[in-house]
Amino acid sequence: AVEAPTTGTEKQPHKLERKWTFWFDNQSKPKQGAAWGSSLRKVYTFDTVEEFWCLYDQIFKPSKLPGNADFHLFKAGIEPKWEDPECANGGKWSVTSNRKANLENMWLESVGVLNPYL
């Protein structure tokens, strides 16, 4: 069998300026006496536009989350905790919406500001 020559036209992934980590925190059923952050889970770290969209397509949309569950998107290496030195003087954005369609759009627009490629 003869292999077709490669032309160098394979699509290269679109690299982001930095790596990002997506976190999920489900406090909808907290365990008595559990420390804050014990339900926090690192989901995925990505550094390309393609990886972001793959993740985005696979996760629950914000309107489908149970009460007291949160998504967090942080620069890789930084945990979404005030105890992380990078967060000590930081803040947070929280969005609440009565309309589920608005919530989906607000989430997508919020993460989209991270990089113009998203």
NUTORZA-87698 format. One line per 5 residues: number of its first residue (from 0); their letters; for each residue y, z, x of N, C-alpha, C. Coordinates in nm, 4 decimals, always signed. Atoms other than C-alpha are relative to their C-alpha. Example, Ala and Ser with C-alpha at 12.3 -4.5 7.8 and 13.67 -1.06 7.14 Angstrom:
0) AS) -0.1190/+0.0000/+0.0890/-0.4500/+0.7800/+1.2300/+0.1200/+0.0000/+0.0900 ~ -0.1190/-0.0060/-0.0820/-0.1060/+0.7140/+1.3670/+0.1090/+0.0730/-0.0770
//
This chain:
0) AVEAP) -0.1178/+0.0000/+0.0851/+0.0000/+0.0000/+0.0000/+0.1229/+0.0000/+0.0887 ~ -0.1255/+0.0095/-0.0739/+0.3452/-0.0860/+0.1225/+0.1030/+0.0882/-0.0692 ~ -0.1031/-0.0856/+0.0570/+0.6191/+0.1710/+0.0758/+0.1316/-0.0742/-0.0053 ~ -0.1321/+0.0614/+0.0128/+0.9575/+0.0601/-0.0490/+0.0931/+0.0645/+0.1012 ~ -0.0937/-0.0578/-0.0956/+1.2287/+0.1044/+0.2114/+0.1018/+0.0878/-0.0714
5) TTGTE) -0.1031/-0.0853/+0.0585/+1.4736/+0.3839/+0.1495/+0.1352/-0.0614/+0.0298 ~ -0.1317/+0.0634/-0.0150/+1.8263/+0.2644/+0.0967/+0.1100/+0.1008/+0.0273 ~ -0.1030/-0.1014/-0.0227/+2.0047/+0.5936/+0.1428/+0.0868/+0.0220/-0.1228 ~ -0.0792/-0.0161/+0.1213/+2.1279/+0.5796/-0.2150/-0.0481/+0.1160/-0.0860 ~ +0.0436/-0.1157/+0.0762/+1.9418/+0.8906/-0.3265/+0.1206/+0.0899/-0.0225
10) KQPHK) -0.1146/-0.0843/+0.0327/+2.1850/+1.1189/-0.5014/-0.0110/+0.1332/+0.0725 ~ -0.0070/-0.1280/-0.0679/+2.2857/+1.4173/-0.2943/+0.0542/+0.1038/-0.0981 ~ -0.0533/-0.1035/+0.0893/+2.3456/+1.7487/-0.4713/+0.1481/+0.0244/+0.0282 ~ -0.1430/-0.0296/-0.0108/+2.7070/+1.8452/-0.5337/+0.0159/+0.1475/+0.0361 ~ -0.0111/-0.1369/-0.0499/+2.7626/+2.1560/-0.3211/+0.1264/+0.0661/-0.0532
15) LERKW) -0.1149/-0.0817/+0.0365/+2.9905/+2.4312/-0.4475/+0.0593/+0.0587/+0.1273 ~ -0.0657/-0.0573/-0.1181/+3.2354/+2.6000/-0.2116/-0.0724/+0.1231/+0.0516 ~ +0.0725/-0.1221/-0.0386/+3.0189/+2.9129/-0.2093/-0.1206/+0.0157/-0.0912 ~ +0.1144/-0.0322/+0.0853/+2.6986/+3.0554/-0.3513/+0.0453/+0.0985/-0.1075 ~ -0.0278/-0.0886/+0.1124/+2.7102/+3.2305/-0.6888/-0.1313/+0.0597/-0.0480
20) TFWFD) +0.1181/-0.0653/+0.0558/+2.4685/+3.4789/-0.8439/+0.0266/+0.0352/-0.1451 ~ -0.0058/-0.0270/+0.1425/+2.4039/+3.5076/-1.2139/-0.0814/+0.1257/-0.0273 ~ +0.0636/-0.1272/+0.0312/+2.3177/+3.8562/-1.3432/-0.0107/+0.0168/-0.1513 ~ +0.0158/-0.0334/+0.1413/+2.1950/+3.9872/-1.6786/-0.0178/+0.1503/-0.0117 ~ +0.0088/-0.1436/+0.0235/+2.2380/+4.3416/-1.8092/-0.0249/+0.0219/-0.1486
25) NQSKP) +0.0346/-0.0239/+0.1399/+2.0637/+4.4430/-2.1310/-0.0047/+0.1497/-0.0250 ~ -0.0073/-0.1423/+0.0320/+2.1753/+4.7879/-2.2404/-0.0192/+0.0236/-0.1494 ~ +0.0164/-0.0132/+0.1447/+2.0800/+4.7288/-2.6041/-0.0984/+0.1115/-0.0368 ~ +0.0946/-0.1096/+0.0223/+1.7948/+4.9809/-2.5735/-0.0028/+0.0890/+0.1241 ~ -0.0041/-0.0802/-0.1234/+1.9051/+5.2236/-2.3014/-0.1021/+0.1137/-0.0031
30) KQGAA) +0.0932/-0.1115/-0.0138/+1.6539/+5.4753/-2.1747/+0.0814/+0.1272/+0.0209 ~ -0.0699/-0.1277/-0.0108/+1.7625/+5.8366/-2.2066/+0.0090/+0.0433/+0.1460 ~ -0.0210/-0.0473/-0.1361/+1.9113/+5.9585/-1.8786/-0.0011/-0.1076/+0.1061 ~ +0.0027/+0.1091/-0.0987/+1.8956/+5.6157/-1.7129/+0.1379/-0.0166/+0.0624 ~ -0.1259/+0.0209/-0.0714/+2.1622/+5.5555/-1.4508/+0.0594/-0.1349/-0.0378
35) WGSSL) -0.0636/+0.1273/+0.0297/+2.4201/+5.2852/-1.5161/-0.0480/-0.1011/+0.1034 ~ +0.0444/+0.1061/-0.0895/+2.2991/+4.9594/-1.3691/-0.1506/-0.0108/+0.0112 ~ +0.1462/+0.0061/-0.0111/+1.9296/+5.0392/-1.4045/-0.0580/-0.1177/-0.0790 ~ +0.0480/+0.1154/+0.0773/+1.8985/+4.7542/-1.6564/+0.0561/-0.1322/+0.0531 ~ -0.0623/+0.1183/-0.0598/+2.0956/+4.5101/-1.4384/-0.1038/-0.0794/+0.0792
40) RKVYT) +0.0979/+0.0859/-0.0677/+1.8874/+4.2147/-1.3177/+0.0664/-0.1228/+0.0596 ~ -0.0449/+0.1242/-0.0626/+1.9664/+3.9405/-1.0696/-0.0884/-0.1112/-0.0546 ~ +0.0754/+0.1086/+0.0611/+1.8653/+3.6160/-1.2390/-0.0205/-0.1144/+0.0975 ~ +0.0112/+0.1197/-0.0832/+1.9423/+3.3337/-0.9980/+0.1246/-0.0157/+0.0853 ~ -0.1113/+0.0337/-0.0889/+2.1604/+3.2380/-0.7008/-0.0011/-0.1505/+0.0196
45) FDTVE) -0.0091/+0.1463/-0.0098/+2.2852/+2.8806/-0.6839/+0.1213/-0.0397/+0.0828 ~ -0.1140/+0.0504/-0.0770/+2.5146/+2.6693/-0.4682/+0.0246/-0.1489/-0.0218 ~ -0.0283/+0.1393/+0.0347/+2.5074/+2.3259/-0.6303/+0.0311/-0.0095/-0.1492 ~ -0.0325/+0.0251/+0.1403/+2.6434/+2.1875/-0.9551/-0.1284/-0.0202/-0.0801 ~ +0.1249/+0.0287/+0.0691/+2.2964/+2.0665/-1.0463/-0.0796/+0.1272/-0.0297
50) EFWCL) +0.0697/-0.1268/+0.0235/+2.1432/+2.4138/-1.0044/+0.0683/+0.0796/-0.1105 ~ -0.0722/-0.0707/+0.1052/+2.4178/+2.5627/-1.2201/-0.0402/-0.0528/-0.1377 ~ +0.0301/+0.0573/+0.1316/+2.3517/+2.3190/-1.5068/-0.1452/+0.0231/-0.0394 ~ +0.1403/-0.0294/+0.0290/+1.9768/+2.3722/-1.4797/-0.0121/+0.1426/-0.0540 ~ -0.0002/-0.1386/+0.0454/+2.0298/+2.7475/-1.5129/+0.0659/+0.0113/-0.1367
55) YDQIF) -0.0750/-0.0086/+0.1251/+2.2866/+2.7061/-1.7905/-0.0840/-0.0496/-0.1176 ~ +0.0829/+0.0559/+0.1072/+2.0452/+2.4948/-1.9932/-0.1178/+0.0903/-0.0362 ~ +0.1184/-0.0828/+0.0216/+1.7688/+2.7579/-1.9603/+0.0292/+0.1394/-0.0540 ~ -0.0311/-0.1374/+0.0403/+1.9517/+3.0830/-2.0392/+0.0366/+0.0064/-0.1479 ~ -0.0487/-0.0223/+0.1356/+2.0324/+3.2326/-2.3757/+0.1489/-0.0285/-0.0040
60) KPSKL) -0.1435/+0.0178/+0.0191/+2.3692/+3.1322/-2.5067/+0.0585/+0.1360/-0.0395 ~ -0.0585/-0.1316/+0.0287/+2.6115/+3.4270/-2.5413/-0.0134/+0.0437/-0.1460 ~ +0.0099/-0.0364/+0.1418/+2.5975/+3.4153/-2.9223/-0.1397/+0.0487/-0.0382 ~ +0.1380/-0.0411/+0.0283/+2.2208/+3.4805/-2.9061/-0.0368/+0.1329/+0.0653 ~ +0.0302/-0.1253/-0.0695/+2.2438/+3.7948/-2.6920/+0.0019/+0.1179/-0.0962
65) PGNAD) -0.0072/-0.1216/+0.0812/+2.1689/+4.1340/-2.8440/+0.1281/+0.0766/+0.0328 ~ -0.1167/-0.0842/-0.0273/+2.4515/+4.3849/-2.8727/-0.0191/+0.0775/+0.1289 ~ +0.0012/-0.0729/-0.1277/+2.5385/+4.5611/-2.5456/-0.0759/-0.0712/+0.1108 ~ +0.0581/+0.0787/-0.1090/+2.3914/+4.2809/-2.3354/+0.1111/-0.0854/+0.0596 ~ -0.1080/+0.0708/-0.0683/+2.6089/+4.1102/-2.0766/-0.0543/-0.0971/+0.1035
70) FHLFK) +0.0186/+0.0904/-0.1122/+2.6093/+3.8140/-1.8431/+0.1054/+0.0345/+0.1040 ~ -0.0951/-0.0170/-0.1097/+2.7757/+3.8492/-1.5031/-0.0190/-0.1168/+0.0953 ~ +0.0064/+0.1068/-0.0995/+2.8593/+3.5723/-1.2592/+0.0889/+0.0427/+0.1158 ~ -0.0699/-0.0521/-0.1170/+2.9558/+3.6923/-0.9102/-0.0289/-0.0863/+0.1218 ~ +0.0277/+0.0628/-0.1287/+2.9893/+3.5502/-0.5643/-0.1282/+0.0622/+0.0542
75) AGIEP) +0.1257/-0.0497/-0.0561/+2.6514/+3.5805/-0.3927/+0.0285/+0.1112/+0.1001 ~ -0.0154/-0.1127/-0.0910/+2.6127/+3.9065/-0.2050/+0.0831/+0.1130/-0.0578 ~ -0.0797/-0.1033/+0.0661/+2.8340/+4.1017/-0.4468/-0.0712/+0.0385/-0.1290 ~ +0.0646/-0.0466/+0.1222/+2.6763/+4.3169/-0.7157/+0.1057/+0.0336/-0.1042 ~ -0.0973/-0.0317/+0.1049/+2.8501/+4.3611/-1.0522/+0.0049/+0.1502/-0.0298
80) KWEDP) -0.0105/-0.1457/+0.0105/+2.9042/+4.7320/-0.9907/+0.1282/+0.0438/+0.0696 ~ -0.1212/-0.0517/-0.0651/+3.2188/+4.9278/-0.9111/-0.0332/+0.0577/+0.1372 ~ +0.0399/-0.0573/-0.1288/+3.0212/+5.0835/-0.6242/-0.0061/-0.1040/+0.1110 ~ -0.0024/+0.1049/-0.1024/+3.0093/+4.7477/-0.4459/+0.1407/-0.0031/+0.0584 ~ -0.1332/-0.0025/-0.0617/+3.2977/+4.7568/-0.1930/+0.0892/-0.1172/-0.0412
85) ECANG) -0.0786/+0.1163/+0.0415/+3.4078/+4.4080/-0.3030/+0.0583/+0.0173/-0.1401 ~ -0.0444/-0.0192/+0.1386/+3.4547/+4.5355/-0.6601/+0.0869/+0.1238/-0.0182 ~ -0.0669/-0.1289/+0.0128/+3.6222/+4.8678/-0.5869/+0.1391/-0.0100/-0.0621 ~ -0.1354/+0.0150/+0.0536/+3.9729/+4.7419/-0.6687/+0.0100/-0.1188/-0.0951 ~ +0.0035/+0.1189/+0.0850/+3.8663/+4.4647/-0.9025/+0.0188/+0.0316/-0.1470
90) GKWSV) -0.0093/-0.0126/+0.1446/+3.8643/+4.4129/-1.2746/-0.1103/-0.0814/-0.0637 ~ +0.1001/+0.0825/+0.0670/+3.6655/+4.2279/-1.5341/+0.0629/-0.0677/-0.1200 ~ -0.0388/+0.0703/+0.1219/+3.7060/+3.9810/-1.8150/-0.1073/+0.0289/-0.1034 ~ +0.0931/-0.0179/+0.1111/+3.5456/+4.0677/-2.1463/+0.0507/-0.0828/-0.1161 ~ -0.0375/+0.0858/+0.1118/+3.5429/+3.8311/-2.4401/-0.0839/+0.0379/-0.1209
95) TSNRK) +0.0668/-0.0251/+0.1267/+3.4596/+3.9112/-2.7988/+0.0508/-0.1026/-0.0991 ~ -0.0402/+0.1000/+0.0985/+3.4617/+3.6554/-3.0755/-0.0805/+0.0181/-0.1272 ~ +0.0694/-0.0058/+0.1285/+3.3779/+3.6624/-3.4447/-0.0702/-0.1314/-0.0312 ~ +0.0573/+0.1318/+0.0264/+3.2879/+3.2941/-3.4327/-0.0895/-0.0404/+0.1167 ~ +0.0969/+0.0302/-0.1052/+2.9746/+3.2037/-3.2383/+0.0322/-0.1289/+0.0738
100) ANLEN) -0.0342/+0.1266/-0.0661/+3.0897/+2.8483/-3.1680/+0.1107/+0.0212/+0.1016 ~ -0.1076/-0.0301/-0.0948/+3.4058/+2.9820/-3.0053/-0.0540/+0.0722/+0.1223 ~ +0.0567/-0.0776/-0.1102/+3.2026/+3.2220/-2.7933/-0.0692/-0.0914/+0.1007 ~ +0.0681/+0.0943/-0.0896/+2.9886/+2.9413/-2.6514/+0.1010/-0.0781/+0.0833 ~ -0.1028/+0.0766/-0.0715/+3.2973/+2.7369/-2.5605/+0.0759/+0.0868/+0.0993
105) MWLES) -0.0730/-0.0892/-0.0910/+3.4790/+3.0364/-2.4100/-0.0836/+0.0310/+0.1241 ~ +0.0881/-0.0279/-0.1135/+3.1765/+3.1175/-2.1908/-0.0024/-0.1184/+0.0957 ~ +0.0073/+0.1189/-0.0839/+3.1474/+2.7608/-2.0657/+0.1323/-0.0247/+0.0721 ~ -0.1298/+0.0194/-0.0646/+3.5214/+2.7340/-1.9976/+0.0256/+0.1062/+0.1065 ~ -0.0191/-0.1072/-0.0985/+3.5201/+3.0703/-1.8167/-0.0756/-0.0284/+0.1288
110) VGVLN) +0.0754/+0.0288/-0.1219/+3.2435/+2.9736/-1.5764/+0.0467/-0.1310/+0.0623 ~ -0.0488/+0.1278/-0.0510/+3.3952/+2.6259/-1.5425/+0.1196/+0.0119/+0.0917 ~ -0.1154/-0.0154/-0.0882/+3.7065/+2.7630/-1.3733/-0.0417/+0.0307/+0.1426 ~ +0.0469/-0.0332/-0.1339/+3.4917/+2.8615/-1.0768/+0.0025/-0.1196/+0.0927 ~ +0.0035/+0.1197/-0.0822/+3.4692/+2.5068/-0.9583/+0.0285/-0.1204/-0.0882
115) PYL) -0.0338/+0.1154/+0.0839/+3.6159/+2.1815/-1.0844/-0.1186/-0.0915/-0.0289 ~ +0.1164/+0.0848/+0.0235/+3.2721/+2.0169/-1.0620/-0.0818/+0.0434/-0.1203 ~ +0.0779/-0.0491/+0.1134/+3.1287/+2.2349/-1.3380/+0.0629/-0.0487/-0.1269
//
